[in-house]
């Protein structure tokens, strides 16, 4: 499951202004975004279904240097390949009944074989219910994160406006 990318709502001028503030002075957004990302990450780790706990340990939080982007979840190709099944836990599966083709047409019950090679059966795979953990972790922390980020943006902008008016 790819890491979630959170974008601040608003226009591009605000993002550019915050990026310029980050380049010229201390940005208050980075520590607030890191704290918010860590809180969402902790909630994700609590909610993810556990068998061995390896998937919960692979979840990570990353905040960009400017503090404008945060990625929370599985990061990197290796972890995405190793824990590919997390998307099936999050959304559930439809299941598969081997006796039907598309259009609900019947399929032969015999094995697929040419006499020398066995090509497999049509298995009956049961549907699995969804156990959401990704979206609820974001929803639970949404108000906390938005309030903190809003306050940090206001502080950064007021600090920048005072600094620009003094000089």
N, C-alpha and C positions, 0 to 999 in steps of 0.2 A: 504494500500500500504506500503510495507515494506520500511524502511529507506534505502536510497541509500548508499552503501559503496564505498568510493572512495579509490582506491589504487594507490600509486605512481608507475609510471612505472619505471622499472629498476630491477636490480637483488637483490637477497636476501642478498648479502654481504653489499650493501649500507644500506639496512634497518637495518641489525644487527649493523653496525657501528653507524648509527644514534641513535639506541636504547641504545648502550653503551655510546654514548656522553650524551644522556639525563640522564643516571644514574650517570654520573660523574660531569657534569657541567650544567650551564644554557643552555637550548635548545631554539634557536631562532625560531624553527619551530612551537611551540605551539601557540603563539600569532598570527602568520601569518595564520595558518590553521583556528584559531577561527575567525579572521577577514574575511577570504575567505568564510567560512561556513556561517557566518552571512550575507554576501552580497548575496550569492546564496539563502539563506532563505528569505531575503527581496524581491528578484525577484520572488520567488515562491509565496509568499503571494500576490504580485501584480497580478500575472497571473492566480491564481486559480479562477475558476468560483465561484461566490458568490450568495448564496440565503440568508442565515442568517449570514455568515461569521464565523461560528463555526469551519469549517474545516480549514480555513486559520489560525485561532487562535491555532489550535492543532498542527500545524507544528512546529518542533523543530530542533535545530542544536546541535550536540554533537561532541566534539573532545576528543580523548583519551589523557591520561596523557603524553604519549610520543610524541603526535602530528603527528603520522604516519597514523592514521585512523580518518575519519570524517563520521558521519552519519547525513544526512539531510533529513527531511520529517517527516512522522508519526513514532513515537517511542513508543513502548510498546504495549502489547496485547490489552489493553482496548481501546486505540485510534484506533488501526487497526480494531477492531471489530466495533467500533462506526462509523467510517468513511470509511467503506468498499467500498462505492460507488465511491470513488475518482478514482479508477481504471477504472470504467465505463466512467467517465468524461474524463479521460486522453486518453483512447483508443477508445471510442465509443462502440456501441453495434450493433449486427447483426440484431436484431429484430426477431420476431417469428410469423409465420402465422400458426394458429391453424388447418387449414384444410388439412395440408400435413404431411405425415410421412417421415421418411428417405427414400431416393431413389425416392422422389417426388411422392410417392403413395398416393392416396386419403384416407382420414380418414372419418369415419361416422360423420354426422353433429349433431346427437342427443347427449344429455348430457350423461355423464357417471353416471349411477345410477342402483342400484339393486332394486329399488322400495321403499325401506325404507331409504336408505342413499344416499345423493348427493355427488358425488366425484369431481365435478367441471366441467367447460367447457374448451374448448381449446381457449384461448384468442388470439386476434390479437394484438401483441405488436409491435409498430413501431420501426424501426431502429433509433438509435440516433447517430448523427455525433460526431466525436472525437473533444475534446477541450483540446489539449495538454497544459500542464503547467509545468510538471516536467522536461521533456527533454529540452524544450526551456530555462528554467531557468539555466540549466547547460551550455547549448551551448552559451548563451549570456555572461556568466562570465568566460568561459573557458580560454581565453587568459590572463585575469587579474589574475586568480588563478594560472595558470601555471607559469607565470612570477614571481609572489610573492613567490611561493613555491620554485622555482628554486633558486631565490636570497637568501632565508632563508637557504636552504640546503648548498649553497656555503659559506655563512657566518658562519654557524655552523661548516662545515668541516675545513674552514681556521682557525677559532678560536681554534678548537680542535688540529689542526696540530701545531699551534703556542704554545699552552699549552703543548703539548706532547714534542715538541722540546726544550722548556725552562727547563722542569723538568728533 
